[in-house]
């Protein structure tokens, strides 16, 4: 969470997941990373292929939104704002986070590069005020938000295999970071939209979902815990608003098609859901901004989708 990064200079500079690689070299490198993820033994090869090869632009945009989502939590916003670097260099700080995360996904948490990044993450997050609960929340955002973005703005939805692989990565990184289990710590457990909410009083104590449980394959439980945590902790702050102002001007605009980036931060605001809009005190964009953004992003995704193998 430091400065908008989750890794130190060594991981950001030394990783082979540099965002500037172009053309065929980029595709070859991404394929090699996905294969490396498969060899890492973490069980998340399908997730690596999704975010590195199939829909990398959508994954990057979703990761950016996951990072911005943390601004709604006052304790995280305070840490990020206090450094001054997130407001001064939002794109560079967020890019360092993305480079580290994609290196972990592609190279594997247990790879030599992955172990270096994890060591930096553990060192950074020993600072006072950065609790395991906050780290769980940041990790949940970085796992859930890219998948949400792909579902909404990609050329297809995330498959069940890819979701299971994403959870395998989530679990592997949480384990590597020695994050404790947060089971039984959730007051009310809203489901993702369209499903009825679960409340503690409605369930026997032994049947309560285990949010970021490090066992099994339970990405929906991670999402429910994340939603419940936001319900309890999202709140407007001056730090959060300042971070949003900086990020909306630079960070999200770079993830939009060129003609939409000129409309930032209006276009950027259309990517926020109601709880985050309220927490960051962002005015709702006028209709039809949201459907226009969704249409433009889906169109871009269809044009850039990899060819179907013969």
N, C-alpha and C positions, 0 to 999 in steps of 0.2 A: 504493500500500500504506500510505500514511501515515494513521494514526488510523483505519484501516478505510475510508479514502476513496482514490480514485484521481484526484482532481481538487482544484483549489483553490476558494476561496469564490466566485470569479466564475462558474465553471461551475456550481457547485451552486446558486447563488442566481439566476443569470441565465437558466438554461435554461428552455425552454418545455415540458420534460417533467416538470412538477411532479406528484407522486403524489397530491396532494389533490384534483384535479379530479374531479368526480362526474358521473353520469348522462349525458344526451345530449351535454353539452359535452365530457365525457371521451371518449366514443366518436368525436365529430367531430374532436377534437384528435388522437386516436390515428390515425384514418384519414388526417388531414393529414400526420402524421409519417411514416406508411408511404409515402404518395405522395412526400413529400420525399426519403425514402431511395431511392425509385426514380429520382427526378430527379437524385440526387447522382451517378449514374453508377457506383456501386460494385458493381453487380450483386447486391445483397442485398435487393431489394424483398420477396421471398418470406419472408425471415427477419424483416424489419421487420413484415410483416403477422402472422406467427406470434406474435411476442413482444409486439406492441403492440395487436393486435386479437383474434386468435383465442384465445390462451391467456395473457393478461397475468399472471394470478395465479400460474399455474404457472411462468411465466418468472421472476417475481420471487422465488418460493420457490427455484427452481433457482439463481438468482444468489446468493441468501443462502447456500445450501449450498456454492456455489463459493467464496465468501468465507471461510466457516468451514473449508473444506478446506485453505486456506493455513495454518491454525493448526498443522497437522501437520508443517510444515516448520520446523525450529528457527530458521533465520535469519530467516524472515518473522515467526514468532511473537515473536521477540525485538524486532524493530523495532516491531511493533504494540503490544506490551505496554509498551515503554519510554515511550511517549507518555502513557500513563494514560488517554487519551481513549476507547479502545476498551472498556475495562472500566467507565468512568464513563458513557459515552453510546453504548452499542453500537447502538441502533436509529437514532439520528441519524447516526452515522458510516457505517453500512452503507447507510442511505437515500441519503446523498450519493453513494456509489459507484453505486447503482442509477440515480439521477437522471442522473448523467454518462453511464453506459453506454447507457441508453435514449435519451438525447439524441443520442449518437453514432450509434446504430442508426437512429433516426428521421430526424434531420436530415442525416446523412451525414458521414463523416469529413472530406470535403473542403468541407463547408459552412462558412460564417462561424462558426457556433456550434461546429461540430466542430473547426475549427482552433484556437479559443480553448481548448477542453478539451484537445486534444492538446498544446498549448503548456504548459498547466499540468501535464499528466502528465509531460512531458519534464523540466520544471523540478523537480518533486517527486522524480523517480527519479534525479536526479543525486547524491543523498545517498550518502555512503560506505557501503559494504556492500550497496547495492541493485544487484545485477549484472544484465546482460542476461538471464542464465539464469533468475534469479528472476522477472524481468518476463515472460519467455516462459511460465513456469509459471503465474503469476497470470492472464495472458491466456488460457491454455489452460483453466484452471478456469472462467473467466467465459464461455467459449464452449461447453465440453463439458457442464458441469453443468446448465445450463438445459435442454438437449436431453435429457439423461438423465432429468431429473425429469419432463419432458413425456411421454417414452416410458412411464415407469412409472406416473405418477399422472394423466395427462391423459385426455381423452375419446377421443383417437386418438394414434397414433404420429406422429413427425415424418416428413414425406415426403422422398424423395430430392432433390426440388427445394429444399426448405427446408434440408436439410443442406448442399447445395452453396452456397446463399446464405449460410448461417452461416459457411462456410469463407471465402467471399469477403469477408465483414466482418472475420473474424479476420485474413486476409492484409492487408486494407487498413489496419487499425489497426496491425499489426506493422510494416508499411512506413512508415506515418506516424511511428511512434516510432523509426524507424531501428534496429530490432532486428536484430542480425546473424543469419545463418543458423547453426543449431546442428546441422547435418548431421554424421553420423559420431561424435557425442558420446555415443551411447547404448550401454551395455554389453549388456544383454539387453532384448528388446522384447516384453513380454507383450501379447497381443492383448486386446481386450475379452472379457468372459466368454463362453464357448462356443466360442472359436476357439483352435487350438493356438498356443503361444508360439513366437516366433521368437527364435533365439539367434544371436549374431554368428558362432559357429563353424560354424553350419549354412548360412551364406550367403556367396557371393563378396563381396569388399569392394565391388564396383561395384553390387551388388544390395541393399545395406542400405537400409531405408526412410529417408526424409528427414523427420524429425519435423516441426518447425514450418517446413517448407520454404515459401518465399514464391512458389513456382511451382505451377501446376496446381491441381487440386481434390483435396485429400488430407486431409480431416478425420479419417479413421481413423488416419492416421499421427500427427496431433497427439495423438489420444487414446492411441495406443500410447506415444508419447514421454512423455506426462504420467504414465501408469501406471508406466513404467520409472523415471522421475524419483522418483516416490513410493516405489517399491520400494527405491531407493537412499538416500533421504533422510528418509522419515517416521521420527520418533522422539518419544517422550514427553518433554515439558519442563514445568517449572512454569509458564512463560509460556503455553504452549498450553492447559494445563488451566485456568488463570485466564481466558483468553479464551473458552474453551468455556463455562465456568460462567456468565459474563456473557451470552454470546450465547444460550445455551439458555434462560435465564430470560426474555429479552425479545425477541430478534430472531426466532427460529424460531417462538415461540408466536404471534406476530402473523401468521404465514403459515398457521396451521392454522384449521380451523373452530372456532367459539366453544367448543363443548363439549369439543373436544380440547385447546384452548389451556390449559384449566384443569388438564390433566394434565402440563403442561410442568414439568420438563425430560424426564420419562419419554417423552412423545410425541415430543419433539425427538430424543431418542436413537434412536428407531426409524427416523429418516430417514438415519442414518449407515450406511455400508457397513463390513464387517469391518476393512479396513486403517485407515480413519479412526477407527473405534471403538478400535482398539488404540493408535494414535498418541496419541489424546487421553485414553486410559485411562478410557473411559466404560463403565460396566457394561452388558451386554446386557439390553435390556428383556425382560420375561417374555412368553412366548407367551400370547395372540394379539395382542400390541400391534402388531407390524408389519403383519399382514394387516388389522387394524382400521383403521390409519392409511391404508393403501393404498385400502381400500374407501371410507372417508369422503372422501378426496381425489378419487377417481375420480367418486364420486357428485356432489360439488360441481362438478366440471368439466363433467359431463354437463348439469347444471342451468343452468350459465352459458354453455354453448357458444352461439355466435352462430347465429341462424336461418339455414337454408339458403336462398339466394336463389331466388326463384320462377323 
